[in-house]
Amino acid sequence: MSALEPEASESTVAAAAPMDRAVLTPSNGLPASVSAWSGEWSGWAGQGRSHDIKLIVERLSLHTATIVCARASDAQGAFSERVLARIRGNEVLGRLTNGADVRFRMRNPDVVELLWREPDGRWIAGVLSRQSADRQQRISERVPIALLERGEQVTLEMVTFKPAGPGPFPTLVFNHGSTGSGNDPSLFASTVTSPALAKYFNDRGWMVVFPQRRGRGKSSGLYDEGFEPDRSRYSDAPRYALAGFEHALADVACIVEHLLSRADVDSDRLLIGGHSRGAFLALACAGARPALFGGVINFVGGWVDEHGPESEMINHAIARRGATFPGPTAWMYAENDPFYRIAHSRENFQAFEAAGGQGLFHVLETLPGQDGHHVLSLTGLWGPVVDAFLQRLHPANAVPGSPLR
């Protein structure tokens, strides 16, 4: 759950709170850990963020809370119910009239995790954040690009998080990863962003763009990033994996060309980065346009799972594609990564350096049991590394509006 981030749901039906909702100010005698629940929370749950969720904590006592649970999805419509819930440690536990159990766990004063379990055993998980006036400006659009499939122009979904101000903004292009093993097509339709990463950069005056490649999220076209011939899973065979990489790289290149034409993008201050597969795409894109970007940010990058028989050859080959980029790169990895051990990733970095690439390899210190592949939401873990990276690009780089290079 710690890898899941608060984000807008993908449901076209909004969760609706009742008109008679009333949030009462908590008593001064309550502990801060209890008072922190008071107010309205919103977010998502379910695969593909298919459910829109609201939690309204109206009244609090030391051991109980009156809450409103609201849920909506395209498949099931809207639902809400007011219940008396129990407070136990950092959790609020409620049972709905149909027997469903809802469990809200406070991760921190701004983020709540949800587990909603139906009486028949079906369940959905999600994440909510506190509603406030300063929520990030999130813009989703469809970008026509210079690619055709079956005679039709491809459009790619692009989600942008903008900081305050008129721009143009220094801009980070951040590329999403894969879907694990590639064996669950229902995951392809999920739009992938990182509000935590976007907030980190927005707070420093940067705009962050999350392009969704062909066949991912709401983008049109075929998702074809290196599958087995029967499309049952991602392939470890170089002939398929490397062809899939080129397919994805073409999408990133088209998005970059689109961004260079936009008035809100400062083309003299561009960074590119990504997570997992997206990080290796970022390296290769910077290598193909060596004068364009100021730096590359690599979160746990790789193209194929290291357990495949040809993974070393494939990942080394792609890492070397970024070596023609003359600027700085930050490679960030962590232990307990089910796809890439630190030793494998160091070898990828060494192949990059041997081909002429410049960068620093960082091992992030996760807590015991944390998934080392999903660290994007853990700003406190990687923030100091990226702070130092931005500072190295230019001593004044941390100041919004200062030149990147």
C-alpha positions in Angstrom: 0.0 0.0 0.0 2.8 2.4 0.7 3.6 2.5 -3.1 0.1 3.7 -4.0 -0.4 7.4 -4.3 -3.4 9.7 -3.9 -4.7 10.6 -7.4 -7.9 11.4 -9.3 -10.0 8.4 -10.1 -10.7 7.3 -13.7 -14.5 6.9 -13.0 -16.7 9.2 -15.0 -19.3 9.0 -12.2 -18.3 11.1 -9.2 -18.8 10.0 -5.6 -21.4 12.3 -4.1 -21.6 13.3 -0.5 -25.1 13.8 1.1 -26.5 17.3 1.2 -26.9 17.1 5.0 -23.2 16.4 5.7 -21.8 18.5 8.5 -18.2 18.3 9.8 -18.0 19.4 13.4 -14.9 20.9 14.9 -13.2 18.2 17.1 -13.1 18.7 20.8 -10.0 20.3 22.2 -9.6 17.4 24.6 -9.1 14.8 21.8 -5.6 13.6 20.9 -4.1 15.1 17.7 -4.0 11.6 16.2 -7.8 11.5 16.5 -8.6 15.1 15.5 -6.5 14.6 12.4 -9.3 12.5 10.9 -11.8 15.4 10.8 -12.9 16.7 7.4 -13.3 15.5 3.8 -11.0 13.1 2.0 -11.2 12.0 -1.7 -9.4 9.6 -3.9 -9.7 6.4 -5.8 -9.9 2.6 -5.3 -9.9 -0.5 -7.5 -7.9 -1.7 -10.4 -7.3 1.1 -12.9 -8.5 3.6 -10.3 -12.0 2.6 -11.5 -13.8 3.8 -8.3 -14.2 7.4 -7.1 -14.1 7.5 -3.3 -15.0 10.1 -0.7 -14.7 9.9 3.1 -16.3 12.5 5.3 -15.5 12.4 9.0 -18.2 14.4 10.6 -18.0 13.8 14.4 -15.3 12.4 16.5 -14.9 11.0 20.0 -12.0 9.2 21.6 -13.0 5.8 20.2 -15.7 6.4 17.6 -16.3 8.5 14.5 -19.4 9.3 12.5 -18.4 9.0 8.9 -19.9 9.1 5.4 -18.5 6.6 2.9 -19.3 7.5 -0.8 -18.3 5.4 -3.7 -19.0 5.6 -7.5 -17.9 3.8 -10.6 -19.0 3.5 -14.2 -20.1 -0.1 -13.7 -21.9 0.3 -10.3 -23.1 3.9 -10.2 -23.1 6.0 -7.0 -23.5 4.9 -3.4 -23.1 6.6 0.0 -23.9 5.7 3.6 -23.4 7.3 7.0 -22.1 4.9 9.7 -20.8 5.0 13.2 -17.2 3.7 13.0 -14.6 2.6 15.5 -11.2 4.2 16.0 -8.4 1.8 16.6 -4.9 3.1 16.6 -4.3 4.8 13.3 -7.4 3.2 11.7 -11.1 3.9 11.3 -13.2 0.8 10.9 -16.8 0.7 9.8 -19.4 -1.8 8.6 -22.1 -0.9 6.1 -25.7 -2.1 6.2 -25.0 -4.7 3.5 -22.2 -6.2 5.6 -19.3 -4.7 3.8 -16.3 -3.7 5.9 -14.4 -0.5 5.3 -11.0 0.1 6.8 -9.3 3.5 6.6 -5.7 3.7 7.7 -3.9 7.1 8.2 -0.5 7.0 6.5 0.2 10.6 7.4 -2.0 13.7 8.2 -2.6 14.2 4.4 -3.0 10.6 3.1 -5.4 7.7 4.0 -5.3 4.2 2.7 -8.5 2.3 2.1 -9.5 -1.4 2.1 -13.2 -2.0 1.2 -14.2 -5.6 1.5 -17.6 -6.9 0.4 -19.5 -9.7 2.2 -18.7 -12.2 -0.6 -15.0 -11.6 -0.2 -14.4 -9.2 -3.1 -12.3 -6.2 -2.1 -10.8 -3.1 -3.5 -7.9 -1.0 -2.2 -7.2 2.7 -2.8 -5.7 5.9 -1.5 -7.4 9.2 -0.4 -6.0 12.6 0.3 -7.3 15.5 2.3 -9.4 18.0 0.3 -7.9 21.5 0.3 -7.9 24.6 -1.7 -4.3 24.1 -2.9 -4.7 20.8 -4.7 -2.4 20.4 -7.6 -3.5 21.6 -11.1 -3.8 18.4 -13.1 -4.6 18.7 -16.8 -5.3 15.7 -19.0 -5.3 16.1 -22.8 -5.0 14.0 -25.9 -2.0 14.9 -28.1 -2.1 14.1 -31.9 1.3 12.8 -32.9 3.1 12.1 -36.2 2.4 8.4 -36.1 -0.3 6.4 -38.0 -1.7 3.0 -37.2 -4.1 1.3 -39.6 -4.2 4.6 -41.5 -5.4 6.6 -38.4 -3.5 9.2 -36.5 -2.4 8.2 -33.1 -3.3 10.4 -30.1 -1.4 10.1 -26.8 -2.8 11.0 -23.4 -0.6 13.5 -21.6 -1.2 14.4 -18.0 0.4 17.7 -16.8 0.9 19.0 -13.3 1.5 22.7 -13.4 2.9 25.0 -10.7 1.5 28.4 -9.9 2.3 31.2 -12.3 2.0 32.1 -16.0 5.1 30.2 -17.3 6.9 29.3 -19.4 8.1 26.6 -16.9 11.1 24.5 -16.6 9.7 21.1 -17.5 10.3 17.5 -16.5 9.1 14.8 -19.0 8.5 11.7 -16.9 7.9 8.3 -18.4 5.9 5.5 -16.9 7.0 1.9 -16.6 5.5 -1.4 -17.6 2.7 -3.4 -16.0 4.8 -6.0 -14.3 4.8 -9.2 -16.3 2.5 -7.9 -19.1 0.1 -10.7 -18.5 -2.9 -8.6 -17.4 -4.3 -6.5 -20.2 -6.8 -4.8 -17.9 -3.8 -2.8 -16.4 -3.0 -1.3 -19.8 -5.9 1.1 -19.5 -4.6 2.7 -16.3 -3.3 6.2 -16.6 0.0 6.3 -14.7 1.3 9.5 -12.9 3.0 10.3 -9.6 1.4 13.1 -7.7 4.1 12.9 -5.1 6.9 13.4 -7.7 4.8 16.1 -9.4 4.3 18.0 -6.1 8.0 17.8 -5.4 8.9 19.5 -8.7 5.9 21.9 -8.7 7.0 23.2 -5.4 10.3 24.1 -7.0 8.7 25.8 -10.0 8.8 22.9 -12.4 6.0 21.6 -14.6 5.8 17.8 -14.9 4.4 16.0 -17.9 3.4 12.3 -17.8 2.9 11.0 -21.3 1.0 7.7 -21.7 2.5 5.6 -24.6 0.5 3.9 -27.3 -2.2 1.6 -25.9 -1.6 2.8 -22.3 -4.1 4.9 -20.3 -6.4 6.7 -22.8 -3.8 6.7 -25.6 -4.9 5.2 -28.9 -2.8 2.6 -30.8 -1.5 -0.8 -29.9 0.5 -1.4 -26.8 3.4 -3.2 -28.2 6.5 -2.9 -26.1 8.0 -6.4 -26.6 5.5 -9.2 -26.1 5.6 -12.9 -26.8 4.0 -13.6 -30.2 0.7 -14.7 -28.5 0.8 -11.4 -26.3 0.6 -13.6 -23.2 3.4 -11.6 -21.4 6.4 -9.5 -22.0 9.1 -11.3 -23.9 12.7 -11.8 -22.8 13.8 -12.5 -26.4 15.9 -9.7 -27.8 14.1 -9.7 -31.2 10.9 -8.8 -29.4 12.1 -6.8 -26.4 14.3 -4.5 -28.4 11.7 -3.9 -31.1 9.2 -3.1 -28.3 11.8 -0.6 -26.9 12.0 1.2 -30.3 8.2 1.3 -30.5 8.1 3.0 -27.1 11.0 5.4 -27.9 9.1 6.7 -30.9 6.2 7.7 -28.7 8.5 9.6 -26.3 10.2 11.4 -29.2 6.8 12.5 -30.5 5.8 13.9 -27.1 9.1 15.8 -26.8 8.5 17.4 -30.2 5.0 18.4 -29.1 6.4 20.0 -25.9 8.9 22.0 -27.8 6.1 23.8 -29.6 4.2 24.8 -26.5 4.3 28.3 -25.0 4.2 27.1 -21.4 7.3 25.0 -21.8 10.7 26.6 -21.4 12.7 24.6 -24.0 16.0 25.8 -22.5 15.2 24.1 -19.2 14.2 20.5 -19.9 14.8 17.4 -17.8 13.7 13.9 -18.7 13.2 11.0 -16.4 11.1 7.9 -15.7 10.4 4.9 -13.6 11.5 1.3 -14.6 11.1 1.0 -18.4 10.4 4.7 -18.5 13.7 5.5 -17.0 15.6 3.6 -19.7 13.5 5.3 -22.3 14.5 8.6 -20.8 18.2 7.7 -21.0 17.9 6.7 -24.7 15.8 9.8 -25.6 18.5 12.0 -24.0 21.2 10.1 -25.9 19.3 10.7 -29.2 18.9 14.4 -28.5 22.2 15.2 -26.6 21.9 19.0 -26.7 18.3 19.2 -25.6 18.0 18.1 -22.0 19.8 19.4 -18.9 19.8 16.0 -17.2 18.2 12.6 -16.8 16.6 11.2 -13.7 16.4 7.4 -13.5 14.2 5.7 -10.9 14.9 1.9 -10.8 15.4 1.8 -14.6 15.6 -1.4 -16.7 13.8 -2.8 -19.7 13.4 -6.5 -19.0 13.3 -8.4 -15.7 16.8 -9.5 -14.8 15.6 -13.1 -14.4 15.3 -13.6 -18.2 18.1 -15.4 -19.9 18.9 -12.5 -22.2 18.2 -9.7 -19.7 21.9 -8.6 -19.3 22.4 -8.2 -23.0 19.1 -6.3 -23.5 19.5 -4.0 -20.5 23.1 -3.3 -21.2 22.4 -2.4 -24.9 19.7 0.0 -23.9 21.8 1.6 -21.1 24.5 2.3 -23.7 22.0 4.1 -25.8 22.1 6.9 -23.3 25.8 7.2 -23.1 26.0 9.8 -25.9 24.2 12.2 -23.6 26.9 14.5 -22.2 25.0 15.8 -19.2 24.5 14.5 -15.7 22.3 11.5 -14.9 21.0 10.3 -11.5 20.5 6.5 -11.2 18.4 5.6 -8.1 17.8 2.0 -7.0 16.8 0.2 -3.8 17.1 -3.2 -2.2 14.2 -5.6 -2.3 13.4 -4.9 -5.9 11.6 -8.0 -7.4 12.8 -7.0 -10.9 16.3 -5.7 -10.6 18.9 -6.5 -7.9 21.3 -3.8 -7.0 24.1 -5.9 -8.5 22.3 -6.2 -11.9 21.6 -2.5 -12.0 25.2 -1.6 -11.1 26.3 -3.7 -14.1 23.9 -1.7 -16.3 25.4 1.5 -15.0 28.9 0.2 -15.6 27.9 -0.6 -19.2 26.6 3.0 -19.5 29.8 4.5 -18.1 32.1 2.3 -20.2 30.3 3.6 -23.3 31.1 7.2 -22.2 28.0 8.1 -20.1 28.2 10.3 -17.0 26.2 9.8 -13.9 26.0 8.9 -10.2 24.6 5.6 -8.9 22.6 5.8 -5.7 21.3 3.1 -3.5 18.2 4.4 -1.6 17.8 3.1 1.9 14.3 1.7 2.2 12.7 0.4 5.4 12.6 -3.4 6.0 9.8 -4.9 3.9 9.4 -2.0 1.5 9.2 -2.8 -2.2 12.4 -1.3 -3.7 10.8 -1.0 -7.1 8.0 1.3 -6.1 9.7 4.3 -4.4 8.1 7.2 -6.3 5.7 8.1 -3.5 8.5 8.1 -1.0 9.7 11.7 -1.5 11.6 11.8 1.7 13.7 8.9 0.5 14.8 10.3 -2.8 14.3 14.0 -2.3 17.8 14.7 -1.0 19.3 12.9 -4.0 17.3 14.9 -6.5 17.8 18.2 -4.5 21.6 17.6 -4.9 21.2 16.7 -8.6 19.3 19.9 -9.3 21.9 21.9 -7.4 24.7 20.2 -9.5 23.0 21.2 -12.7 23.4 24.8 -11.8 24.1 26.4 -8.3 20.9 28.6 -8.7 18.8 25.8 -10.2 16.6 25.3 -7.1 15.3 28.8 -7.5 12.3 28.9 -9.8 13.0 30.9 -12.9 16.8 30.5 -12.8 18.6 29.0 -15.9 19.1 25.3 -16.0 22.2 25.5 -18.1 
